[in-house]
Amino acid sequence: MKGLAMAGKRNALIGLSAAALVAIAWSEGYREHAYDDGVGVQTIGFGTTSGVKPGDKTTPERALGLLYRDASEMVAQLSRPGCIGDVPVYQHEADAFVSLAYNIGSGAFCKSTLVKRLKQTPPDYAGACSEILRWNKAGGRVLPGLKKRRQQEYELCMQGDSK
C-alpha cells in the first residue's frame, strides 16, 4: 500500500500507524487547557503546539483529531527525500522516528545525526536507533520524562528481527 511501511519488510515510504498515534498520545499525555511546555511553547491536548494561545481549551475528541492532523503532517515532512523518505524502514522504526520528530520537530530531526546514520551506505539502523537516546534534554537539562520517552522510542525502534 503506497505511503505505508509494511510489516516484515523495509519500505522507503513511511506511514502513520495506530501504534504510533497511541505511543505519542501516551507519551504526551492529555491536557485540556493550554500550558507552557517548560521551554516557552504553548501546548494543548496531546502535544499540539500549532496555533495554541494562553487560555485555549480543548476536548479529548478535538485533541485526538489535532494529534492525527499533526502526526500526519510530521509523516509527510519526514517522508521527503531530504529527510528519510528515500530510506527503507520497518513500520516499528517509522513509529519510533515519528514519535521522536513529533516531540523535537521535523527540522531538528531531519538535520540530526540519526538521519545521517540512516543515509550512509549501508544504512546504520542500530546506530540510528541509538541516536534517539541523545534527545533527552529540554532547555539544556536532562528531563526524567524525556529520558523515559526516549528509552521507549529506542526499544520500539530496535524491536523485531530487523537488526
C-alpha positions in Angstrom: 0.0 0.0 0.0 1.6 3.3 -1.1 2.7 5.5 1.8 2.9 2.8 4.4 5.9 0.9 5.8 4.9 -2.7 5.5 5.2 -5.1 8.5 8.0 -7.5 8.0 9.8 -5.6 5.2 11.5 -2.2 5.0 9.7 0.3 2.8 11.0 3.6 1.6 7.7 5.3 2.2 6.7 5.6 5.9 3.1 6.0 7.1 1.3 6.8 10.3 0.2 3.7 12.2 -2.3 3.4 15.0 0.6 2.2 17.2 2.5 5.5 16.6 -0.6 7.6 17.5 -1.1 5.6 20.7 2.6 5.9 21.6 2.6 9.7 21.0 -0.7 10.2 22.9 0.6 8.2 25.9 3.9 10.0 25.9 2.5 13.5 25.5 -0.4 13.0 27.9 -3.7 14.9 27.6 -4.1 18.5 28.8 -7.5 20.2 28.4 -6.1 23.7 28.9 -3.2 25.4 27.1 0.1 25.4 29.1 3.7 26.4 28.7 5.7 23.2 28.0 8.6 24.4 30.1 10.6 26.0 27.2 8.1 28.7 26.3 5.9 26.9 23.8 2.1 26.9 24.4 0.8 23.4 24.1 -2.6 21.7 24.4 -4.3 18.3 24.0 -1.8 15.6 23.1 1.2 17.9 22.4 -0.4 20.2 19.8 1.5 23.5 19.5 0.3 25.0 16.2 -1.9 28.0 16.8 -2.2 27.5 20.6 -2.6 30.6 22.7 -2.7 31.0 26.5 -6.3 30.4 27.7 -7.2 28.0 24.9 -9.3 24.9 25.8 -10.0 21.7 24.0 -11.9 18.4 24.4 -10.5 14.9 24.2 -12.2 14.4 20.8 -10.8 17.5 19.3 -7.3 16.8 20.8 -7.3 13.4 19.1 -8.2 15.0 15.8 -5.4 17.5 16.2 -3.0 14.7 17.2 -3.9 12.9 14.0 -3.5 16.0 11.9 -0.2 17.0 13.4 1.3 13.4 13.3 0.2 13.0 9.7 1.9 16.3 8.8 5.0 15.0 10.6 5.0 11.8 8.5 4.7 14.0 5.3 7.7 16.1 6.4 9.8 13.0 7.3 8.8 11.3 4.0 10.5 13.9 1.9 13.7 12.7 0.1 15.6 15.4 2.0 14.8 13.6 5.2 14.1 9.9 5.4 11.6 9.4 2.6 14.2 7.6 0.5 15.4 5.3 3.3 13.7 1.9 3.7 12.4 1.4 7.2 10.2 -1.1 9.1 7.0 0.2 10.5 8.2 -0.1 14.1 11.3 2.1 13.1 9.0 4.6 11.4 6.8 4.7 14.5 9.8 5.5 16.7 11.1 8.1 14.3 7.6 9.8 14.0 7.3 9.9 17.8 10.7 11.5 18.2 10.1 14.0 15.4 6.7 14.9 16.8 8.4 15.9 20.0 11.6 17.6 18.7 10.2 18.9 15.4 10.9 17.8 11.8 13.7 20.4 11.3 15.8 19.1 14.1 15.0 15.5 13.2 15.9 15.9 9.5 19.2 17.6 10.3 20.1 15.1 13.0 22.9 12.5 13.2 20.2 9.9 13.3 19.2 10.8 9.7 22.9 10.8 8.7 23.3 7.3 10.0 20.2 6.2 8.0 21.6 7.8 4.8 25.0 6.3 4.9 25.8 3.2 2.8 24.8 0.8 4.1 22.3 2.4 6.5 23.2 2.1 10.2 19.8 1.2 11.6 21.0 0.2 15.1 23.2 3.4 15.2 20.2 5.5 14.1 18.0 3.9 16.8 20.7 4.6 19.4 20.7 8.3 18.4 17.2 8.6 19.8 18.6 8.3 23.3 20.6 11.6 22.9 17.4 13.7 22.7 16.7 13.7 26.4 17.1 17.4 27.2 14.9 20.5 27.2 16.3 23.9 28.0 19.7 22.3 28.3 18.6 20.0 31.1 18.1 16.2 31.1 14.5 15.6 32.0 13.4 12.3 33.5 10.2 12.2 31.4 12.2 12.7 28.2 14.7 10.1 29.2 11.9 7.6 29.8 10.2 8.5 26.5 13.5 8.2 24.5 14.1 4.8 26.1 10.7 3.6 25.0 11.2 5.0 21.5 14.6 3.3 21.3 13.1 0.0 22.3 10.4 0.4 19.7 13.0 1.2 17.1 15.1 -1.9 18.0 12.2 -4.4 18.2 11.8 -7.3 15.9 14.4 -9.2 13.9 15.5 -6.3 11.8 18.9 -5.9 13.4 
